[in-house]
Amino acid sequence: MSNEFTYSGKIVDVIGKRIFPGEITVSSGKIKSIKEIHEDNVPAQYILPGLVDAHVHIESSMLIPSEFARLAVTHGTVSTVSDPHEIGNVLGRKGVNFMIRNGEQVPFKFYFGAPSCVPATPFETSGAEINVNDIDELLKKDQVKYLAEMMNYPGVLNDDPQIRDKIQTAEKYGKPVDGHAPGLRGKDARAYAEAGISTDHECYTMEEAQDKLNAGMYIQIREGSAAKNFEALIPLLKDYPDKIMFCSDDKHPDELLTGHINQLVKRALDYGYDLITALLPCTVNPGKHYKLHNGLLQKDDPADFIIIDDPENFNILKTFIDGQKVAENGESCISKVDSEIPNKFVASDIMVEDIQVEASGGKLQVIDVKDGQLVTHKLLVDPLVKDRKIISDTENDILKIVVVNRYNKSKPSVGFIHNIGLKKGAIVSTVAHDSHNIIAVGVEDQMIIKAIEGISERKGGIGFISEDESAFLALPVAGIMTNQDAAAVSREYKRIDAMVKNSGSKLSAPFMSLSFMALLVIPSLKISDLGLFDGDTFSFTPLIPD
């Protein structure tokens, strides 16, 4: 392609809030000119600003940034506001710098945050710590646009000195602070916002979102592979078009293969919003809030734009970043790049005896998974006992869950979980937010052990194993990502996901749901490598309460 070129179509001007037949001229990666022309002279296509995911953990795609970009551009995404706290929990600041370096190797606009809560809590074992000095060093970088989600909202509300120092460091550099405060409402939401927190992506009711909007925060409507809040929150766009953003938060590779933020725009259009309004949450609003170097289809802007057939179908025909064509008709034009493979993995040998639970009478406290939600509920049930041991109860869907420390040799923690649905075998993963220890759920103890052994041999990944079949997807980059081809990874993930569902799971995304069972900062009952954890009281809790 020459240095200068033109495209014509119906130009969607999100700044001027109008759509008109026109022609754009691109020169040296920027919009040189935009002129209005007669409608008879334009092809039947629309030219729009490129789309932005306002909050995502690239690591949850199981792809390194360069591979994530190769898929995302086919859906019209040109930029992400990315929180790298997953790799931060494994490798610390070095992990964040790896993400920046790898992302810079491809024509895609990755903007990262400085992780604010590594480790997320003192109630789990992570591979690293990111302290105030690390955050200061990261925030100096132009690629780091914000202090990433402040999950320790009790620390914010209680004016914890370390938390205050982190927020003040972001303020020193004039960079915003992202929030993470599920369920926070009323005066607590106001106090959280007044402390300097500017966004929240954890709302799952209109009432909660309204309280946070009233406190001055942006609401990021999340629709990922596990947490799906679009239906509940999209009515907010009508009254707060300038305070809403779209995000995926966590997107597994099979779903990223089929769509990204373009799907949320399309759904907003289906709800009756006009095209300009539907685009604001993924173009203007994140660009303005995070001060992104993204083009908005204005003269002299970077030439970051997409061409679609029409708003009704919203098929992405072409994607451009800085004037370079990066996707066309569903095919990526970004070449694969070589990558480092940093990791930290110490495999512990565990035996069946290590995960057995002695029966001692009383009700068993069980994690109750909710499909499509990160929050869990608590169940108290009569345990199934055999030979004085509590075992998995497939009839009532109460299965054993095990978490193993991947950074130090230690004994595993054991709990029980409802709604995974397996009738045979075991699933296992080292994608286990936020510390990414080994997490497994199974019907038989022996299968749980074999699943953990299989993932340990590969230094991380996901897998399923039963008496008659097994499959593992190795994730050697920090134990949570792979440098392999994005499309191939997506297909393999889909194959393993199908195995799990064919073995009884009714969850829409079993591995994504599993990955959040160790996320202690979201209520109500979770499990870390150190034990069963009550997210409501923020303390450990016994398997069999008194």
C-alpha positions as CSV (number, residue, x, y, z in Angstrom):
1,M,0.0,0.0,0.0
2,S,1.3,3.4,-0.9
3,N,2.0,6.1,1.7
4,E,-1.2,7.9,0.8
5,F,-4.7,6.4,0.1
6,T,-8.3,7.2,0.2
7,Y,-11.5,5.5,1.3
8,S,-15.1,6.6,0.8
9,G,-18.3,5.6,2.4
10,K,-20.7,6.8,5.1
11,I,-18.4,8.4,7.6
12,V,-19.4,8.0,11.3
13,D,-18.3,11.2,13.1
14,V,-18.6,10.3,16.8
15,I,-17.2,13.8,17.8
16,G,-19.5,15.8,15.6
17,K,-22.3,13.2,16.3
18,R,-23.3,12.9,12.6
19,I,-23.1,10.4,9.8
20,F,-22.4,11.7,6.3
21,P,-21.2,10.5,2.8
22,G,-17.6,11.3,2.6
23,E,-14.0,10.5,1.7
24,I,-11.0,10.2,4.0
25,T,-7.5,10.6,2.9
26,V,-4.7,8.9,4.9
27,S,-1.1,10.0,4.6
28,S,1.8,8.8,6.7
29,G,-0.4,7.0,9.2
30,K,-2.7,10.0,9.8
31,I,-6.0,11.3,8.6
32,K,-4.9,14.0,6.1
33,S,-8.4,15.1,5.2
34,I,-12.1,14.4,5.4
35,K,-14.5,15.8,2.9
36,E,-18.2,15.4,2.4
37,I,-19.2,14.2,-1.1
38,H,-22.5,13.3,-2.8
39,E,-24.1,10.2,-1.6
40,D,-24.3,8.7,-5.1
41,N,-20.5,8.6,-5.2
42,V,-19.9,6.5,-2.1
43,P,-19.9,2.7,-1.9
44,A,-22.4,0.9,0.4
45,Q,-20.1,0.8,3.5
46,Y,-19.5,2.7,6.7
47,I,-16.2,4.1,8.1
48,L,-16.0,4.1,11.9
49,P,-13.3,4.8,14.5
50,G,-11.6,1.6,15.6
51,L,-12.9,-0.1,18.8
52,V,-11.4,0.0,22.2
53,D,-11.8,-2.6,25.0
54,A,-11.9,-0.4,28.1
55,H,-10.8,-3.1,30.6
56,V,-9.3,-6.5,29.8
57,H,-6.8,-9.0,31.1
58,I,-5.0,-10.1,28.0
59,E,-3.7,-13.1,29.9
60,S,-7.2,-14.6,30.2
61,S,-7.3,-15.1,26.5
62,M,-4.4,-17.5,27.2
63,L,-2.5,-15.7,24.4
64,I,0.5,-13.4,24.6
65,P,-0.3,-9.8,23.6
66,S,1.0,-10.2,20.0
67,E,-1.3,-13.2,19.4
68,F,-4.3,-11.5,21.1
69,A,-3.8,-8.6,18.7
70,R,-3.9,-10.9,15.7
71,L,-7.4,-12.1,16.6
72,A,-8.8,-8.9,18.0
73,V,-8.2,-6.8,14.9
74,T,-10.4,-9.1,12.8
75,H,-13.3,-7.9,15.0
76,G,-12.4,-4.2,14.6
77,T,-10.6,-3.8,17.9
78,V,-7.6,-1.4,17.6
79,S,-6.7,-0.9,21.2
80,T,-7.1,-2.3,24.7
81,V,-6.8,-0.8,28.2
82,S,-5.1,-3.9,29.7
83,D,-4.6,-4.7,33.3
84,P,-1.6,-7.1,33.5
85,H,-2.1,-8.1,37.1
86,E,-2.4,-11.8,36.2
87,I,1.2,-12.0,35.0
88,G,2.1,-9.5,37.7
89,N,1.1,-12.0,40.3
90,V,3.4,-14.6,38.8
91,L,6.4,-12.5,37.7
92,G,6.0,-9.1,39.2
93,R,7.1,-6.0,37.4
94,K,9.2,-8.1,35.0
95,G,6.0,-9.8,33.9
96,V,4.4,-6.4,33.1
97,N,7.4,-5.3,31.1
98,F,7.3,-8.6,29.2
99,M,3.7,-7.7,28.2
100,I,4.7,-4.2,27.1
101,R,7.7,-5.5,25.0
102,N,5.7,-8.2,23.3
103,G,2.8,-5.9,22.5
104,E,5.2,-3.4,20.9
105,Q,6.2,-6.0,18.3
106,V,2.8,-5.8,16.5
107,P,0.8,-2.9,15.0
108,F,-1.8,-2.7,17.8
109,K,-2.3,-0.2,20.5
110,F,-1.9,-1.9,23.9
111,Y,-2.2,0.4,26.9
112,F,-1.4,-1.2,30.2
113,G,-2.0,-0.4,33.8
114,A,0.3,-0.6,36.8
115,P,-1.2,-3.5,38.9
116,S,-2.3,-2.1,42.3
117,C,-2.9,-5.3,44.2
118,V,-0.2,-7.8,43.8
119,P,-0.6,-10.0,45.7
120,A,-4.4,-9.5,45.7
121,T,-4.7,-10.6,49.3
122,P,-2.4,-11.9,52.1
123,F,-4.6,-15.0,52.2
124,E,-3.0,-16.8,49.2
125,T,0.5,-17.4,47.8
126,S,1.5,-15.5,44.7
127,G,4.8,-15.6,42.8
128,A,5.7,-11.9,43.2
129,E,4.9,-8.6,44.8
130,I,4.4,-5.2,43.1
131,N,5.1,-2.5,45.6
132,V,4.8,1.3,45.5
133,N,8.3,1.7,44.0
134,D,7.4,-0.8,41.2
135,I,4.2,1.2,40.5
136,D,6.1,4.4,40.4
137,E,8.6,2.9,37.8
138,L,5.7,1.6,35.7
139,L,3.6,4.8,35.8
140,K,6.6,6.7,34.4
141,K,6.1,4.8,31.1
142,D,3.9,6.3,28.4
143,Q,2.5,2.8,27.6
144,V,1.2,2.6,31.2
145,K,-1.9,4.8,31.4
146,Y,-3.4,4.2,34.8
147,L,-3.3,2.5,38.1
148,A,-5.0,-0.8,37.5
149,E,-8.1,-2.0,39.4
150,M,-8.0,-1.2,43.1
151,M,-9.4,-4.5,44.4
152,N,-8.6,-3.8,48.0
153,Y,-11.6,-1.5,48.5
154,P,-11.7,-2.2,52.3
155,G,-8.1,-0.7,52.3
156,V,-9.4,2.3,50.4
157,L,-12.3,2.9,52.7
158,N,-10.1,2.4,55.8
159,D,-7.4,4.7,54.4
160,D,-4.7,2.1,54.5
161,P,-1.3,3.9,54.2
162,Q,0.1,1.6,51.5
163,I,-3.1,1.9,49.4
164,R,-3.1,5.7,49.8
165,D,0.5,5.8,48.6
166,K,-0.3,3.9,45.5
167,I,-3.3,6.1,44.6
168,Q,-1.2,9.3,45.3
169,T,1.6,7.9,43.0
170,A,-1.0,7.7,40.2
171,E,-2.2,11.2,41.0
172,K,1.5,12.4,40.8
173,Y,1.6,11.3,37.2
174,G,-1.9,12.6,36.4
175,K,-3.1,9.1,35.6
176,P,-6.5,7.7,36.6
177,V,-7.2,4.8,39.1
178,D,-9.4,2.0,38.1
179,G,-11.8,0.4,40.6
180,H,-13.0,-3.0,41.5
181,A,-15.7,-3.0,44.2
182,P,-18.4,-5.5,43.7
183,G,-21.6,-4.7,45.7
184,L,-20.3,-1.4,47.0
185,R,-23.2,1.1,47.4
186,G,-24.3,4.3,49.0
187,K,-21.9,6.2,51.2
188,D,-19.2,3.6,50.8
189,A,-19.4,4.0,47.0
190,R,-19.0,7.7,47.5
191,A,-16.1,7.4,49.8
192,Y,-14.4,5.0,47.4
193,A,-14.8,7.4,44.5
194,E,-13.7,10.4,46.7
195,A,-10.5,8.5,47.4
196,G,-9.6,8.9,43.7
197,I,-11.2,5.8,42.1
198,S,-12.6,6.7,38.7
199,T,-14.2,3.5,37.2
200,D,-15.8,0.3,38.1
201,H,-16.5,-2.9,36.0
202,E,-17.9,-5.1,38.8
203,C,-21.5,-3.8,38.9
204,Y,-24.2,-6.4,38.4
205,T,-27.3,-4.5,39.3
206,M,-28.7,-1.1,38.0
207,E,-28.9,0.1,41.6
208,E,-25.2,-0.5,42.3
209,A,-24.2,1.1,39.1
210,Q,-26.5,4.1,39.7
211,D,-24.8,4.7,43.1
212,K,-21.4,4.7,41.6
213,L,-22.4,7.0,38.7
214,N,-23.9,9.4,41.3
215,A,-20.5,9.3,43.0
216,G,-18.9,10.4,39.8
217,M,-17.5,7.1,38.5
218,Y,-17.5,5.7,35.0
219,I,-19.3,2.4,34.7
220,Q,-17.6,-0.2,32.5
221,I,-20.3,-2.6,31.2
222,R,-18.6,-6.0,31.2
223,E,-19.4,-8.9,29.0
224,G,-16.8,-11.6,29.2
225,S,-16.6,-15.4,29.1
226,A,-17.7,-15.8,32.7
227,A,-19.1,-12.5,33.9
228,K,-21.9,-11.2,31.8
229,N,-23.5,-7.9,32.9
230,F,-24.5,-6.3,29.6
231,E,-28.2,-7.2,29.8
232,A,-28.5,-5.8,33.3
233,L,-26.7,-2.5,32.7
234,I,-27.2,-1.5,29.0
235,P,-30.2,0.7,29.9
236,L,-27.7,3.1,31.6
237,L,-26.4,4.1,28.2
238,K,-29.6,6.1,27.6
239,D,-29.1,8.6,30.4
240,Y,-25.3,8.4,30.8
241,P,-23.8,8.1,27.3
242,D,-20.7,10.0,28.3
243,K,-20.0,7.9,31.5
244,I,-20.3,4.3,30.1
245,M,-17.6,2.1,28.6
246,F,-17.7,-1.4,27.1
247,C,-15.2,-4.0,28.3
248,S,-14.7,-7.8,28.2
249,D,-12.5,-8.1,31.4
250,D,-11.8,-11.8,30.7
251,K,-12.2,-13.4,27.3
252,H,-11.2,-17.0,26.6
253,P,-9.7,-17.8,23.2
254,D,-12.6,-19.7,21.7
255,E,-14.9,-16.6,22.3
256,L,-12.2,-14.2,21.1
257,L,-12.1,-16.2,17.9
258,T,-15.8,-15.3,17.2
259,G,-16.0,-11.8,18.4
260,H,-15.0,-9.0,20.8
261,I,-16.3,-5.4,21.4
262,N,-18.0,-5.4,18.1
263,Q,-20.5,-7.8,19.6
264,L,-21.4,-5.3,22.3
265,V,-21.9,-2.5,19.7
266,K,-24.2,-4.8,17.7
267,R,-26.2,-5.6,20.8
268,A,-26.5,-2.0,21.7
269,L,-27.9,-1.3,18.2
270,D,-30.3,-4.2,18.7
271,Y,-31.5,-2.5,21.9
272,G,-32.5,0.5,19.8
273,Y,-29.5,2.8,20.4
274,D,-28.3,4.8,17.4
275,L,-24.9,4.1,16.0
276,I,-23.2,7.2,17.5
277,T,-24.4,6.4,21.0
278,A,-23.5,2.7,20.7
279,L,-19.9,3.7,19.7
280,L,-19.3,6.2,22.5
281,P,-18.5,3.6,25.1
282,C,-15.8,2.0,23.0
283,T,-14.3,5.0,21.2
284,V,-14.6,8.5,22.7
285,N,-15.2,7.6,26.4
286,P,-12.2,5.3,27.0
287,G,-10.0,7.5,24.8
288,K,-10.8,10.6,26.8
289,H,-10.6,9.0,30.2
290,Y,-7.3,7.2,29.8
291,K,-5.8,9.8,27.4
292,L,-5.2,7.2,24.7
293,H,-3.3,7.9,21.5
294,N,-6.2,6.6,19.4
295,G,-7.7,8.2,16.4
296,L,-11.4,9.2,16.4
297,L,-11.7,9.8,12.6
298,Q,-10.8,13.4,12.8
299,K,-8.4,15.4,10.7
300,D,-4.8,14.9,11.8
301,D,-5.8,11.9,14.0
302,P,-3.9,8.6,13.8
303,A,-5.6,6.6,11.1
304,D,-7.3,4.1,13.4
305,F,-10.5,3.1,11.7
306,I,-12.7,0.2,10.6
307,I,-14.9,-0.3,7.6
308,I,-18.2,-2.2,8.0
309,D,-20.9,-3.2,5.6
310,D,-23.8,-1.6,7.5
311,P,-24.9,-1.1,11.1
312,E,-27.5,-3.9,10.9
313,N,-25.1,-6.7,10.1
314,F,-21.9,-4.9,11.5
315,N,-19.6,-7.1,9.5
316,I,-16.0,-5.9,9.8
317,L,-14.6,-5.6,6.3
318,K,-11.2,-3.9,7.1
319,T,-9.3,-2.7,10.1
320,F,-6.6,0.0,10.0
321,I,-4.2,1.1,12.8
322,D,-2.0,4.1,12.1
323,G,-2.9,3.8,8.4
324,Q,-1.8,0.2,8.2
325,K,-4.3,-2.5,7.2
326,V,-4.2,-5.1,10.0
327,A,-7.3,-7.2,9.0
328,E,-9.5,-7.8,6.1
329,N,-12.7,-9.9,5.7
330,G,-12.0,-11.8,9.0
331,E,-8.4,-12.5,8.3
332,S,-5.5,-10.9,10.3
333,C,-2.8,-9.2,8.4
334,I,-0.5,-9.2,11.5
335,S,2.4,-11.6,11.2
336,K,3.3,-13.9,14.1
337,V,6.3,-12.8,16.1
338,D,8.8,-14.7,18.2
339,S,8.5,-14.5,22.0
340,E,10.3,-15.0,25.2
341,I,8.8,-17.7,27.5
342,P,9.2,-16.4,31.1
343,N,7.8,-18.6,33.9
344,K,7.9,-19.5,37.6
345,F,6.7,-22.9,38.4
346,V,7.7,-25.3,41.2
347,A,5.7,-28.5,40.9
348,S,4.9,-30.3,44.1
349,D,4.3,-34.1,44.2
350,I,1.0,-34.8,45.9
351,M,-0.7,-38.1,46.6
352,V,-4.3,-39.2,47.1
353,E,-3.8,-39.1,50.9
354,D,-3.0,-35.4,50.7
355,I,-6.5,-34.5,49.3
356,Q,-8.6,-36.8,51.5
357,V,-11.0,-35.2,53.9
358,E,-11.8,-36.9,57.2
359,A,-15.5,-37.0,58.1
360,S,-16.2,-35.4,61.5
361,G,-20.0,-34.9,61.5
362,G,-22.0,-31.8,60.7
363,K,-22.8,-30.0,57.6
364,L,-20.3,-29.4,54.8
365,Q,-19.7,-25.8,53.6
366,V,-19.8,-25.8,49.8
367,I,-18.9,-23.2,47.1
368,D,-22.0,-22.6,44.9
369,V,-21.0,-21.5,41.4
370,K,-23.3,-19.2,39.4
371,D,-23.0,-19.5,35.6
372,G,-22.1,-16.2,34.1
373,Q,-21.2,-14.6,37.4
374,L,-18.0,-14.2,39.4
375,V,-19.8,-14.1,42.7
376,T,-20.6,-17.4,44.4
377,H,-23.0,-18.4,47.1
378,K,-22.6,-20.7,50.1
379,L,-24.3,-24.0,50.6
380,L,-24.5,-26.1,53.7
381,V,-25.1,-29.8,52.8
382,D,-24.9,-33.3,54.2
383,P,-21.6,-34.7,52.9
384,L,-21.3,-38.0,51.1
385,V,-19.1,-40.2,53.3
386,K,-17.3,-43.4,52.4
387,D,-14.8,-45.2,54.7
388,R,-14.9,-42.2,57.0
389,K,-13.8,-39.9,54.2
390,I,-15.9,-37.1,52.6
391,I,-16.0,-37.8,48.8
392,S,-17.4,-36.2,45.7
393,D,-21.1,-36.7,45.3
394,T,-22.0,-36.7,41.6
395,E,-25.7,-37.4,42.3
396,N,-26.0,-34.0,44.0
397,D,-23.2,-32.3,42.0
398,I,-21.0,-31.7,45.1
399,L,-17.4,-32.3,43.8
400,K,-14.0,-32.0,45.4
401,I,-12.0,-28.9,44.6
402,V,-8.2,-28.8,45.2
403,V,-5.7,-25.9,45.1
404,V,-2.0,-26.5,45.0
405,N,0.7,-23.8,45.5
406,R,2.8,-23.7,42.3
407,Y,5.5,-21.5,43.8
408,N,6.6,-23.5,46.8
409,K,6.3,-27.1,47.8
410,S,3.4,-27.3,50.3
411,K,0.3,-29.3,51.1
412,P,-2.8,-28.6,49.0
413,S,-6.0,-27.1,50.2
414,V,-9.3,-29.0,49.7
415,G,-12.9,-27.9,49.5
416,F,-16.1,-28.8,47.8
417,I,-18.0,-27.1,45.0
418,H,-21.5,-27.3,43.5
419,N,-22.6,-26.7,39.9
420,I,-19.5,-27.8,38.0
421,G,-21.6,-30.8,36.8
422,L,-18.9,-33.3,36.0
423,K,-20.0,-37.0,36.0
424,K,-16.5,-38.3,35.4
425,G,-12.9,-37.3,35.5
426,A,-11.3,-34.0,36.5
427,I,-10.5,-30.6,35.1
428,V,-7.4,-28.6,36.0
429,S,-6.0,-25.2,35.3
430,T,-3.2,-22.8,36.3
431,V,-5.3,-19.9,35.1
432,A,-6.7,-19.2,38.6
433,H,-7.1,-15.6,39.5
434,D,-5.3,-13.9,40.9
435,S,-2.3,-15.9,42.1
436,H,-2.5,-18.6,39.4
437,N,-1.9,-21.6,41.5
438,I,-3.0,-25.0,40.3
439,I,-6.8,-25.5,40.7
440,A,-8.6,-28.8,40.0
441,V,-12.1,-30.2,40.4
442,G,-12.9,-33.9,40.0
443,V,-15.2,-36.8,40.6
444,E,-12.4,-39.2,41.7
445,D,-9.4,-38.4,43.8
446,Q,-7.1,-40.4,41.5
447,M,-8.2,-38.4,38.5
448,I,-7.6,-35.1,40.4
449,I,-4.1,-36.2,41.1
450,K,-3.4,-37.2,37.5
451,A,-4.8,-33.9,36.3
452,I,-2.5,-32.0,38.6
453,E,0.5,-34.1,37.5
454,G,-0.3,-33.5,33.8
455,I,-0.5,-29.8,34.2
456,S,2.7,-29.7,36.4
457,E,4.6,-31.6,33.7
458,R,3.7,-28.8,31.2
459,K,4.6,-26.0,33.7
460,G,1.1,-24.7,33.4
461,G,-2.0,-24.9,31.3
462,I,-5.6,-26.3,31.3
463,G,-6.7,-29.9,31.0
464,F,-9.3,-32.6,31.3
465,I,-8.7,-36.2,32.2
466,S,-10.8,-39.3,32.7
467,E,-10.4,-43.0,32.5
468,D,-11.0,-43.0,28.7
469,E,-9.7,-39.7,27.4
470,S,-7.5,-36.8,28.3
471,A,-6.3,-33.5,26.7
472,F,-4.0,-30.7,27.9
473,L,-3.3,-27.2,26.5
474,A,0.2,-26.2,27.7
475,L,0.5,-22.5,28.8
476,P,4.3,-22.1,29.3
477,V,4.4,-18.3,29.4
478,A,4.0,-17.6,33.1
479,G,1.8,-20.7,33.3
480,I,-1.1,-18.7,32.0
481,M,-0.4,-17.9,28.3
482,T,1.1,-19.5,25.2
483,N,3.1,-18.1,22.3
484,Q,1.4,-20.5,19.9
485,D,-0.8,-19.5,17.0
486,A,-4.0,-17.8,18.2
487,A,-6.4,-19.7,16.0
488,A,-4.8,-23.1,16.8
489,V,-5.0,-22.3,20.5
490,S,-8.6,-21.4,20.2
491,R,-9.5,-24.6,18.4
492,E,-7.6,-26.7,21.1
493,Y,-9.3,-24.8,23.9
494,K,-12.7,-25.4,22.3
495,R,-11.9,-29.2,22.0
496,I,-11.1,-29.5,25.7
497,D,-14.0,-27.3,26.6
498,A,-16.3,-29.7,24.7
499,M,-14.8,-32.7,26.5
500,V,-15.7,-31.1,29.8
501,K,-19.2,-30.4,28.7
502,N,-19.6,-33.9,27.3
503,S,-18.6,-35.2,30.7
504,G,-21.5,-33.4,32.4
505,S,-20.7,-29.7,32.9
506,K,-23.6,-27.4,32.1
507,L,-21.5,-24.2,32.6
508,S,-21.2,-22.0,29.6
509,A,-17.5,-21.6,30.2
510,P,-16.3,-24.2,32.7
511,F,-12.6,-23.2,32.7
512,M,-13.4,-19.5,33.0
513,S,-15.7,-20.2,35.9
514,L,-13.1,-22.5,37.5
515,S,-10.5,-19.7,37.1
516,F,-12.5,-17.4,39.5
517,M,-12.9,-19.9,42.3
518,A,-9.7,-18.7,43.9
519,L,-10.5,-15.0,43.5
520,L,-10.9,-14.2,47.1
521,V,-11.8,-10.5,46.6
522,I,-15.2,-11.4,45.1
523,P,-17.8,-12.9,47.5
524,S,-19.0,-15.1,48.9
525,L,-17.1,-18.4,49.2
526,K,-13.8,-19.1,47.4
527,I,-10.7,-21.2,48.0
528,S,-7.0,-20.4,47.9
529,D,-3.9,-22.6,48.3
530,L,-4.2,-21.7,52.0
531,G,-7.8,-22.8,52.6
532,L,-11.5,-22.1,52.2
533,F,-12.2,-18.4,52.3
534,D,-15.3,-16.4,53.2
535,G,-15.3,-13.3,51.0
536,D,-18.0,-11.7,53.1
537,T,-16.0,-11.7,56.4
538,F,-12.7,-11.7,54.5
539,S,-11.3,-14.5,56.6
540,F,-10.7,-18.3,56.3
541,T,-13.6,-20.5,57.2
542,P,-13.7,-24.2,58.0
543,L,-15.1,-26.9,55.7
544,I,-17.5,-28.0,58.4
545,P,-18.5,-25.0,60.5
546,D,-19.2,-25.3,64.2
